[in-house]
Amino acid sequence: MSKRSINGTDFTAMVLAGAERLQQHAEHVNSLNVFPVPDGDTGTNMNLTMTAGATELKKNNTTSVGQCAGVLSKGLLMGARGNSGVILSQLFRGFSRYAAQHEELSTTQFAAALQTGVDTAYKAVVKPVEGTILTVAKEAARHAVYYARRTSDVVELMTEVLAKAKEALAHTPELLPVLKQVGVVDSGGQGLVYIYEGFHQYLVSGISGATVPVQGQPVKVQVPAEKLTKPDQAIAAVQTTAQSQLSTEDIEFLYDMEFFINRQLGGSAPADFDEELFRKALSVNGDSIIVISDDETIKVHVHSKAPGEVLNLALRYGEITQIHILNMREQHRDLLTAGMDIAPMPEVFADIPSEERIAVAPAEPPAYDLAPYGFIAVSSGDGIADIFKSLGVDVVLAGGQTMNPSTEDFVNAISSISAEHVYILPNNSNIVLAAQQAKELLEGERDITVIPSKSIPQGIAAAFAFQEEETVESNSSNMLEAITQVKSGQVTHAVRDTSFDELEIKSGQYIGIANSKIVAAADDLLAASSALLSNMLQNGDEIVTVLTGEEAEPEVTETLSLWLRENYPDVEVEVHEGGQPLYYYLFSVEP
């Protein structure tokens, strides 16, 4: 099949195919990450970014490639997540600038659009780093400009572009030493290659969107076998992703910040915006700086040591909107283990939706007298669910390590509760966002507070701290305080050999995880459990709660209880049947 040009219809189909291809492999891209979320979840960020653009394009496509590229650019810019998403949006922003005046693109024009995209993306990044998505895009575009002079067939050109992108991706570890150290290629570059594979698949076969078949294999790096990331292996207890090869303290600029500055708002007339000076000011205490500006809006991404100073600087130029700030050290600590704090990311979308938002059930509570408070908690295991119900929780959603309730699940649960104010206990860091999105969806309709509990012990502690006669503010404060006081521990088994903070772990060993850090490994379940508890228990701790999992053996549990009472006679020990999968024991230690 040959093609002398692409029009808006072709471009739309290419984008839908690229978005679908990336979605199919988002988890593999995540597994290549070197740094933590949001930038660390590169596959998720690129997937969400590409989905935003593709959704906009699906609703507003024409036969003009210039108009379609503009629609895509706008969708990507507003939906961009993280460093990788912003760079992706800039690649297509430049592409759209070149394509703007064209109804169709020939090979030379398509190549020039790719090159303009690269130029725009490099300009947007203060300190471009080679061995990243930028390098992959640059080498592919450079080859496109070269090869376009030798062919008038867009299909043949895209074949060459894809081959060059894969070649550049395989070379990224040679340009960025940390990639070679941990045995991966660049995650953002891999995401771009998947998008280009979707482009190529449509041009070759005419297949786009959800019907694009999964073909080929991810690019691999020639490194020692023990360091290779294997994304298709199930991860239950130890994630041997790139993050596990780095120290949390290596993250110098720990606050990941994204926000918009609205130049039209902000009270007094905003100061004149000098982009170069603004970038220099951000670089004093930051890196990974991306600034995108037009007459009305400035989009900013930065990793900073001093988020307050960044916001004060931004306020000079207008009103700040859509602020997102995350502590990357905290995210890194979560990612280093596969404890109850960590769960695999759910599929971001099964198909590119025609509508902007899923339909949800009405948010009005049942038409009878409202209770002052209602509770929703997420748990895994019948015994744990019973504990939450005994503490007054109205709705217990099944979820945890291997299954995450959706935003719609939370909305429907809220709708079923007849209460003036609803508290949500997610009990897992990967579920907090869905709970918060449900709250935002129902803003103005229902009063909701999300207590960001990251583990079952934290959720139980929060529920214990609740007092119905107290105000919303007082209860929220008490529950937030409660989750900071409890220490969470889990015992599971390792699924592969790894090392963590000089602790050598063999596949099949039992491992103890304390507050998202592996602190014990042993061939014996009792030995691992007692070592974990010894690590968790400190002077002044008074209560230990043991939640037994579905695979826990009664004899081991009894021996462990005796060990606790003999070695910590002043500590009160409670044992409950939790029934949770994957984890032999969940421990809660409280002062």
Secondary structure, 3 states (H helix, E strand, C coil): CCCCCECHHHHHHHHHHHHHHHHHCHHHHHHCCCCCCCCCCHHHHHHHHHHHHHHHHHHCCCCCHHHHHHHHHHHHHHHCCHHHHHHHHHHHHHHHHHHCCCCCECHHHHHHHHHHHHHHHHHHECCCCCCCHHHHHHHHHHHHHHHHCCCCCHHHHHHHHHHHHHHHHHHHHHHCHHHHHHCCCCHHHHHHHHHHHHHHHHHHHCCCHHHCCCCCCCCCCCCCHHHCCCCCCCCCCCCCCHHHHCCHHHCCCCEEEEEEEECCCCCCCCCCCCHHHHHHHHHCCEEEEEEEECCCEEEEEEEECCHHHHHHHHHCCCEEEEEEEEEHHHHHHHHCCCCCCCCCCCCCCCCCCCCCCCCCCCCCCCCCCCEEEEEEEEECCHHHHHHHHHCCCCEEEECCCCCCCCHHHHHHHHHCCCEEEEEEECCCHHHHHHHHHHHHHCCCCCEEEECCCCCHHHHHHHHHHCCCCCCHHHHHHHHHHHHHHCEEEEEEECCCCEEECCEEECCCCEEEEECCEEEEEECCHHHHHHHHHHHHCCCCCCEEEEEECCCCCHHHHHHHHHHHHHHCCCCEEEEEECCCCCCCEEEEEEC
